[in-house]
Structures are given as structure tokens and as C-alpha cells.
Amino acid sequence: MRVALFATCLGDTLFPGAVRATLRVLERLGCTVEFPSGQTCCGQMHTNTGYHEQAVPAVRSFVTAFEGYDHVVAPSGSCVGSIRHQHGIVAEHSGDRKLSEAVDRVSPHVYELSEFLVDVLGVTDVGAYFPHRVTYHPTCHSLRMLRVGDKPQRLLREVRGIRLLELPEAEQCCGFGGTFALKNPDVSVAMGSDKTRHVRETGAEVLCAGDSSCLMHIGGLLDRQREGIRTMHLAEILAGTEEDR
């Protein structure tokens, strides 16, 4: 099994810890992981805002970097959602038949981390240890585009020492939405404030999610509210062991 790690732009530039944690979990489970050096952005910012033509180079770069691997794993539901649901639209819009064929070969093998662990490797206990109170926010793309369901929670419930707390109104959007937060900042902050209120209600020490972008948005609000609640990517919790304590 050849497994490639897709870091994503946000992971590469702002949240490398989530990328390293993903690698650590995969290698602990026996995967041989490669990191294609030619990888760049998946083009989600362009596709989400309707710039299909401008997204073509990113899609072409992605399939070139990742073609030939059995599986591609990324610590981001939003990027994987874009790859699986939007790359085909971009390729078709371009009129490039070879690009469309390449997308058809590559995109079905791209997985968000929890999908890969549960559906492909068939595991829920990854040998993790994290003795803290945690609540989980199901991000919109993982929930609605990828339909990962309760896979992240199933993984978290198997973590030794964890106390997993239910988040009220969990399926409500946090308000980030990529360029939505830039175009509608007041609405974005209002939605994020609702989310942080619900996080506080749980009494959790840590807010966990499968997308660093949502954690960046919610975490920024929590920091400003001085609540002392940390944000951590799902991969970072799953990567923890008793030896790390």
C-alpha cells in the first residue's frame, strides 16, 4: 500500500503540528507514508468562489503530484471535500479530457484522516492516550460533503484517559467558511461566538476538530475571550501516547 500525505496549504504554513501528527498516527499503524514534494494548493479557495478557470493549474498540479498512490490522506475535511467533489467540475470546465481522466483516477482515493483510519484501515483504537476533557466540533465539509458521520467520535472514544463531552448544537457552522469570513466578517464572528458559547458550556479543556481552518477561527475567538480552552486537531490527540506525558 502506497500512502501519500497531503499537507494542505494551511497545514504547511500555519499548522504543521497537525501534519506531523497525521504522519505519526499513520506510521504507528504500519503505513509507509510518502510526501510528494510537488504538492501545492488543492485550489479550494478558487473553486468555492467560482473561479474555475483559475483553479485549473492547482487541480493539474494535484493530480500530477498524487497520481499512482493507492491512497492519499489529508488532515482536512474541507480540502478533501474540494478534491472529491469539485476537481471533476473544474476539469470538465477546462475542456481538457486528459485532466478529467486523471481526476477520475486520483480523487476517489483521497481521504480525510478519520475516513482512512476507520474505512480503509478498519481501526478505531490507534493506541492514543490523552487524559483531558475534550469536546468535538464536526466541521461542515466533513459532515455535509464527505459524510464522515461519527467516525471522528468513534476514534476519540477509544483514546485512553479522555473524557469526551457532547457539544451543544454541534452541527451548526462555526462561521469560518474560508472566504465567507472575509466577505461577511460580522456574520462570521456572530456565528463563531455562538459556537464558543456552546464550547464553554461543555466544561471542556480542549476543543477538537478535523479542520485547522475551523479551529483557527474558533480558537481566535476563544483566545480573545480568555477562556483558557485549547484547540487541537483530531490528529494531534490521536498521536498522543503515555510516553509523551
N, C-alpha and C positions, 0 to 999 in steps of 0.2 A: 504494500500500500504506500503510494507516494502522496504525502500530505504537504501542501504548501500553506504558509501562513501569510495572510493579507493583513498588513498592519493598519491600513486606512490612514488618511491624512491627519485626522485628529489624534489618532494613536501615535503616529510618528512624531508629530510636532509638540503635542501638549500632554499626552497620557501614555508615555512609553511603558509605564509600570503595568498597565493592563495588557499590553502586547507581550511583555516578558512573562507575565503570569500565565497567559494563554499558552505560550511555548512550554512553560514549566509543567502545566497540567497535562498537555498532550504527550510530552516526553515521559512523564511519570507513568502514563498509561500504555507505554510501549510504542508510541508512534515515532517514526523517523520523519522529522519535520525539516523542510527546506524553506528558505526565504529568497524568493526570486528578486534579484537586485533591480530588475527593470520595472518593478511595480510603481504605479503612481496613483493618482486620484481615480475613484470609480466614476466620477462625473455626476454625482448625485445633485450637487448644487445647481448644475445646469439643467438637468432633466426635471427637477422639482419646480423650476421656474419657467419651463417651456422652451429653453434654448437647446433644442435637439441637435441642430447643426453644430453648435459649439461643443456639444458633448461627444461628437464622433471621435475625435482624437483620443479622448480618455477611454472610451469603450474599446477602441482598436488597441491601445496600449495594454489594457487589462487582459484581453484575450491572448495577446502575444506573450505576455508575461506568465500566464497561468495555464495555457493550453498544454495538455499532456499529463497533468496531475490527476490522480484518482479523486482527490478531494482538495478543496480549498476552504480554509477555516478562518473566520474573522471575528474579533470581539466587538461586533457592531451589527445589531439588527437592522438599522437603517441603511447601512451600506449594502448588506446582503440583500435586503429588500429591493434596493435600487437595481442591483445586478440581476436578480432573478426576474424582476417584473418590468424593468424599464430599458435594459440594454437591448432587448429584442425590438422594442419600439424605435429606439434610436437607430439601430442598424437598418431596420426596414425603411425608416425615413431617409436614410443616406442613399438608398438605392444600390448599395454595394452587396451583391449576392454573397460573395465570399465572406464578408464581415458577418452577415446574418447567419451563415452556416457555422462560422466559428463561435458566435454567441450561443447558438443552439447546442454546440458541443460542450462548451465550458460552463455556462450559467447553471445548469441543473446540478452541478457538482460543487456548488458554492454553498457553504453552511455557516450559519451563526453558531457560536460555540455550544450553547446548550442543545441545539438540534443535533450537532455532530456527536456529542457525548452520548445522548440518550438514543437517538435514532440509528446512528451508524455504528458506534462502538458498543451500544447496548448496556451502558453503565449509568448508575445514579450515585454510587458511592465512589468518589475519586480519591479517598484517603485523606480528606481535608480535616483540619481542626481549627476552630475559630470560636473561642469562648466569650461571645458577646451577644447583646440584644440587637437583632437585625430586622429591618423591615424592607420589603422588596417592592420596587416600582416597575410594573410591566410597561415598557416603552411602546409607543404607538405602532411603530413599524414592525416590531417583533410580534406584537399582539394581533395587529389587523392585517398586515401584509404577509408575514411569514406564518402566522397562526401557530406559534410555538406552544401555546396553551400553558400548562403548568410545569413544563419541563424545567425551567429555572428553579421553581419552588421544590420540585422533587429532588433536584441536586442539592439545594440548600438544606433540606430536611435531613439529609444523610451526613451533614457536616457535624463532626463530634464537638460537643460543647456549645453549640449555637442555640439561641432561643429565637425562633423565627416568629415575628409578630405580624398580625394581619394589618395591612394599610387600608384605612377607610377610603372609599371612593377610588380604589386603586386604579381602575381603568380610565379615569379621567386624564386627559392630556396635561402634561406639565407646562405647556405653553411655549416650549422652545421652537420646535418645528423648523430648525435651520433658518432660512431666510425669512420665515414668518416673524421671528423675533426681531429682525431688523426692520421689517416693513410695518410691524404693528407692536411697537415696544410696550405701550401702555397695557394693551390686552394681554401680551405675553407675561408681563410682570404680575398682572392680576391673577392669571391662571396659575402662575408659579407660586404666588402667595397662598392660594387655596391649597396647593399641593404641600407646601411646607407646613401649613397648619395641620393637615392630616398626619404628616410625618411626626410632628411634635406630639400629637395625641397618642401615638403608639407607645411612647416612652423609650423608643429605640436609641441605641448609641450610634448605630450605623445605618445609613440608607444605601441600599444596594440596587443596581440596575445593570442591564446588559448593554447599555449605550453610554459612552463617555459624554456625548453631547448633552443628553438629558441631565446627567449628573453634574455637568459643568453649570447648567442653568439653575437647577435646584440648589446645588451646593453654593453658588454665589449668593443666592437669597438667604440660605441658612447662615452663611458667614456674616452677612450684614445684620441679621437678627441676633447674632452672637448666642446661638443656641447650643454650641458645643457638640453638634451632631456631625459626624464624619460622613463622607460619601466614598463608596468603594465600588469598583466594578466587580461584577459576578466572578470574573476570572481571578481577581486578587483574593477573594475569600476562598475560592476553591483551591488556590495554590498554597494556602497556608497549611502548615503541619505543626505538630507539637515541638519539633526540633527548632522551629523558628521562634518559639516563646522563651 
